[in-house]
Amino acid sequence: MLKVVLRAPNPIFPFHEPARDLRLQNYPLWLWQRLVLSPYVEREIELLPGQPLPQRREEMLVYRDNLFFDAPYIEKFLQEARRLRKPVRAAFSASDLAFREHALPLSVSYTPAGNLYLADLWYYPHGPVPDAEPLVIDLESREIGYYHVPTYMADETGDLTFHVPLRALMAIDSWVHIFIADIVFGLFARGARFEKRLAEDLGFKLRILARALYEGKQLLECSELVKIGKNCVIDPTAILHGPTTIGDNVTIGAGAVIENCIIGNNVNISQGCQLMLSVVGDGAFLPFRAALFMTTLMEHSMVAQNTCLQLCVIGRNTFIGAGSTWTDYNLIPIPIRARDGHGELKPANRPVMGGCVGHNCRIGSGMVVYPARIIDSDVVLAATQERRVITRDVHFEESDHHRWPKGNVHQALYHHPKPDAESW
C-alpha cells in the first residue's frame, strides 16, 4: 500500500514548530506515524501544501501529518475500509465522549458534516477519487477517574474523570492536544487496554502471575509490565510500577517512585523523585525530589529539586528552577481557557489544567504559574518582586534577558514576531 503524507505547516504555539516535529509518546510525531503504519505500507510520498494527490490506480492511505493515532485505531480503520472496498474518510460521531470531551475542544482541523466530524485520514482502494464516505470507528471509551475533589473546593465534586479510548485518533492543533495525546489517549489508554486484556485473556493473566512469582516481585513490578532497556542503573529501593517503559542508559536513584510512565534514553532521575502518568524525553534530568504528574517533559530538559509539575507540557532544552509550582486548578469555579489552533483563548473543557513552556527556556527558582498559562520559547524568567507569579501568558518580547546587560548570550533559537492574540 502507498502512503501519502499531507503537510500541516501551521506551527504549534509556543513551540513554533509544526506538530510533526514535536514529541508524542517520546517519538517525533512523524516517526510515531511511520512506526504505527509500518505493518501496512511499503512506500511513502510526502506532499507540500498545494501539491495534488498522485493519480495512481493502487491502494492508498492519505493523512495529514498533524494526526496522532495508535495501532488499535489504524488496525480497525483499515479492516473496516478494506471490508467496504470503497473510498472512505475517518469520521467521529458527536456522541463519542472521548472525541467530544478531549479531541474536539481547541481544534481547528475537523470538518463538520451533520452529526459527524471528518478527520484528515482517507483510504482509497484504487487511487484518489473526489468523494469518500465517512467511516466512523468507535473509540471504545471508558470513564476513568484521576482526581478526587472535596465538596468545599468547587462546584465539581467527587472524582474528576477522563473518557479514555481504547483506540485513538486526534489532530494536534494546540499544546493541550499534546497533553491529551500523551496522557489521556496514550498512558491512560495503555493502562485501560492492559486491564481489558487482563480481564479477558486468562493466558495473559497467568503469564504475568508466573513471571511475578519467578522474579519474587509484586504483579505491577514484574518485567512483563516494567520494560527496562540496556545499561540502566536502578537503585533497589526505587519503586517501579507498570505499565512502564524505560529506555537505555537510564539512572534511577534511591526512593524514586515511577508509575505508568514512558522514560526515554539517557535520563537521570535522582533520589526521591516521583513520576506518575508522565512522559520523559531523552536526555532529561530530574534532581532529587522533583515531581511530575500527568506531564510531558520533552528531550534534554531539566526540572530542578522540589519543583512539581502537574498536567503540564514542557518543551525541549528547557530548564525549570527549584521550588517552582505549576498550579492546575482555579480557586473559584470559573472555566479554564487555553489557546486553540488559531491562537485564540477558548474554553479548554477541562476542570484542571497545568501550563505549557516552550523550547529553550530558562525559568528561575520559586515561580508560581497559574493554570493553562503559556511561556513562549526562548524566554528567560527570573523571580522578582514584580514578576514571581505568572498570571498571564509570557511572550518572547517580555523575556527578562532583553533587559540584562549580557542577555545576548542567551541564543533565541525560536524567535518570532509577537502573535496578535488575546492576552490573559
SVG drawing of the C-alpha trace seen along z (x, -y; Angstrom):
<svg xmlns="http://www.w3.org/2000/svg" viewBox="-27 -46 54 65">
<polyline fill="none" stroke="black" stroke-width="0.4" points="0.0,0.0 1.2,-3.5 1.2,-6.1 0.7,-9.8 1.5,-12.3 0.0,-15.8 2.0,-18.5 0.3,-20.6 2.7,-23.6 0.9,-25.6 3.2,-25.8 2.0,-24.9 2.4,-27.8 4.6,-28.2 6.9,-25.7 6.9,-27.4 7.2,-24.0 4.6,-22.0 3.1,-19.1 5.1,-16.6 8.3,-17.7 7.1,-17.6 7.4,-14.6 4.4,-12.4 4.9,-9.2 8.6,-10.2 8.9,-9.9 8.8,-12.8 5.2,-12.6 6.3,-11.8 8.3,-8.8 5.4,-7.7 3.1,-7.7 5.7,-5.7 6.1,-3.1 2.3,-2.6 1.8,-2.3 4.8,-0.1 2.9,3.2 0.6,1.9 2.6,-0.3 5.6,0.3 6.1,-3.1 5.7,-6.8 5.2,-10.1 5.2,-13.4 3.3,-16.3 3.8,-20.0 0.8,-22.3 -0.9,-22.8 0.5,-19.7 -2.1,-17.4 -2.6,-13.8 -0.7,-11.4 -3.2,-9.9 -2.3,-6.2 -4.6,-3.2 -3.5,-1.5 -4.4,-1.1 -3.6,-4.3 -3.7,-5.7 -3.7,-9.5 -3.4,-11.5 -2.3,-14.9 0.9,-14.9 -0.6,-16.6 -2.6,-13.5 -1.9,-11.3 -3.2,-7.7 -2.4,-4.4 -2.1,-0.9 -5.6,0.3 -7.3,-2.5 -5.4,-2.0 -5.9,1.7 -9.7,1.3 -9.9,-1.6 -8.1,0.4 -10.0,3.6 -13.4,1.8 -12.2,-0.2 -11.0,3.0 -14.2,4.8 -16.3,2.0 -14.0,1.9 -14.7,-1.8 -13.1,-5.2 -13.7,-6.3 -12.6,-9.1 -12.2,-8.8 -15.0,-10.4 -16.2,-10.8 -19.7,-10.9 -20.5,-14.0 -21.8,-11.5 -18.4,-9.8 -17.4,-11.0 -13.6,-10.6 -13.7,-12.7 -16.2,-15.3 -14.6,-15.9 -10.9,-15.7 -10.1,-15.9 -12.7,-18.4 -12.1,-21.3 -9.5,-23.8 -9.1,-22.0 -9.4,-23.6 -8.7,-20.5 -12.0,-18.7 -14.7,-19.3 -18.3,-19.3 -20.7,-17.1 -24.1,-17.0 -23.7,-14.9 -20.2,-13.9 -16.7,-15.4 -14.4,-14.4 -10.7,-13.9 -7.9,-14.2 -7.4,-10.5 -8.5,-8.8 -8.4,-5.3 -8.6,-4.8 -8.7,-1.1 -8.0,-2.2 -6.5,-5.6 -7.9,-9.0 -11.5,-10.0 -13.4,-13.2 -15.8,-11.8 -15.2,-9.4 -17.8,-8.2 -17.4,-8.9 -16.2,-5.9 -16.9,-6.1 -14.7,-3.9 -15.9,-3.5 -13.1,-4.7 -14.5,-2.4 -14.0,-5.0 -14.4,-4.3 -14.6,-6.6 -11.6,-6.6 -11.1,-8.8 -7.9,-10.7 -8.7,-13.3 -11.0,-13.4 -12.2,-16.9 -13.6,-17.6 -17.1,-19.3 -15.8,-22.6 -13.3,-23.1 -15.6,-23.8 -18.8,-23.0 -17.2,-19.8 -17.4,-17.2 -16.2,-13.6 -14.0,-12.1 -12.8,-14.1 -12.7,-11.7 -11.3,-11.2 -13.1,-9.4 -10.2,-7.1 -10.4,-5.5 -9.1,-2.0 -8.5,-3.3 -7.1,-6.8 -7.1,-9.3 -6.9,-13.1 -5.4,-16.2 -2.7,-18.1 -3.6,-21.8 -2.8,-23.1 -0.3,-22.3 -3.3,-20.9 -3.7,-18.2 -0.1,-17.1 -1.2,-16.6 -4.3,-14.7 -2.4,-12.5 0.4,-11.7 -1.5,-11.2 -5.2,-10.5 -5.0,-8.8 -1.5,-7.5 -0.7,-6.4 -4.3,-6.1 -5.3,-4.2 -2.4,-1.8 -3.4,-1.1 -7.0,-0.6 -6.1,1.9 -3.9,3.7 -6.8,4.0 -9.2,5.1 -6.8,7.8 -6.2,8.9 -9.9,9.4 -10.5,11.3 -7.3,13.3 -6.7,16.0 -3.4,17.0 -2.1,13.4 -3.1,13.2 -1.4,16.5 1.8,15.4 2.0,12.2 1.4,14.1 4.0,16.7 6.6,14.1 5.9,12.2 6.3,15.4 9.5,16.3 11.0,12.9 9.8,12.6 8.0,9.3 4.6,7.8 2.5,8.1 2.9,4.4 6.7,4.6 7.4,7.7 9.3,7.5 6.1,8.2 4.8,4.8 8.0,2.8 10.2,2.9 13.8,1.8 16.4,1.0 20.1,1.7 22.8,0.4 20.4,-1.0 21.4,-1.7 18.3,-1.4 18.6,-1.6 17.0,1.4 14.8,-1.0 13.2,-2.6 9.6,-1.6 8.6,-0.9 5.0,-0.1 3.8,0.8 2.8,0.5 6.1,-1.4 8.7,-1.6 12.3,-2.7 14.9,-3.4 18.6,-2.7 21.3,-4.2 18.8,-5.4 19.8,-6.1 17.2,-6.0 18.1,-6.9 17.1,-5.7 13.5,-6.1 12.3,-7.2 8.7,-6.3 7.7,-5.7 4.2,-4.6 2.8,-4.1 5.4,-6.3 7.4,-6.4 11.1,-7.2 13.4,-7.9 17.1,-7.1 19.9,-8.7 17.6,-10.0 18.8,-10.7 16.2,-10.5 17.6,-11.3 16.7,-10.4 13.2,-10.8 11.7,-11.9 8.1,-10.9 6.8,-10.4 3.2,-9.3 1.5,-9.0 4.2,-11.1 6.3,-11.0 10.0,-12.0 12.1,-12.7 15.6,-11.5 18.4,-13.1 16.2,-14.7 17.5,-15.3 15.4,-15.4 17.4,-16.2 16.2,-15.0 12.6,-15.4 11.4,-16.7 7.8,-15.5 5.9,-15.0 2.2,-14.2 0.5,-13.7 3.2,-15.8 5.1,-15.7 8.8,-16.6 10.5,-16.8 14.1,-15.8 17.1,-17.3 15.1,-19.3 15.6,-19.6 13.3,-20.1 15.1,-21.1 14.6,-19.9 11.4,-20.4 9.5,-21.5 6.1,-19.9 4.6,-19.9 1.0,-18.7 -0.8,-18.3 1.9,-20.3 3.8,-20.2 7.4,-21.3 9.5,-21.7 13.0,-20.6 16.2,-22.1 14.3,-23.9 15.3,-24.4 12.7,-24.7 14.2,-26.1 13.9,-24.7 10.9,-25.2 8.6,-26.2 4.9,-25.3 2.6,-25.0 -0.9,-25.2 -3.7,-23.4 -7.0,-24.3 -8.9,-27.6 -9.7,-28.6 -13.1,-29.8 -15.2,-27.7 -14.6,-29.5 -13.8,-27.8 -10.1,-27.3 -9.3,-28.7 -6.4,-27.7 -5.2,-28.7 -6.7,-26.9 -5.2,-26.2 -5.6,-29.8 -4.0,-31.2 -7.3,-32.4 -8.4,-31.8 -11.2,-29.3 -12.7,-27.1 -10.4,-24.1 -13.2,-21.8 -11.0,-20.7 -11.7,-21.4 -7.9,-21.1 -5.1,-22.0 -1.4,-22.8 0.7,-25.2 3.0,-25.0 6.6,-26.0 8.2,-26.2 11.6,-25.1 14.9,-26.6 13.5,-28.4 15.2,-29.2 12.7,-29.5 14.2,-30.6 13.5,-29.2 10.4,-30.0 8.0,-30.8 4.2,-30.2 2.3,-29.8 -1.5,-30.0 -3.4,-27.2 -3.1,-27.0 -0.7,-29.8 2.0,-29.7 5.6,-30.7 6.9,-31.2 10.0,-29.5 13.4,-31.2 12.1,-33.0 14.2,-33.6 12.3,-34.4 13.8,-35.2 11.7,-35.6 11.5,-39.2 9.1,-41.3 7.5,-42.5 7.1,-39.1 7.1,-35.9 3.5,-34.8 2.7,-34.3 -0.9,-35.3 -0.9,-35.7 1.0,-34.3 4.6,-35.4 5.8,-36.1 9.3,-36.2 9.4,-40.0 8.7,-40.0 11.7,-37.8 14.0,-39.1 17.1,-38.6 16.2,-41.5 16.9,-44.0 20.0,-42.4 23.4,-43.8 24.7,-40.5 21.4,-39.0 22.6,-38.4 24.5,-35.3 21.1,-33.6 20.5,-32.4 16.9,-32.7 16.5,-29.6 12.8,-30.0 12.4,-33.8 9.2,-35.0 7.0,-38.1 4.6,-38.6 1.3,-36.9 -1.8,-39.1 -3.9,-37.2 -6.0,-37.9 -3.9,-38.1 -4.9,-37.0"/>
</svg>
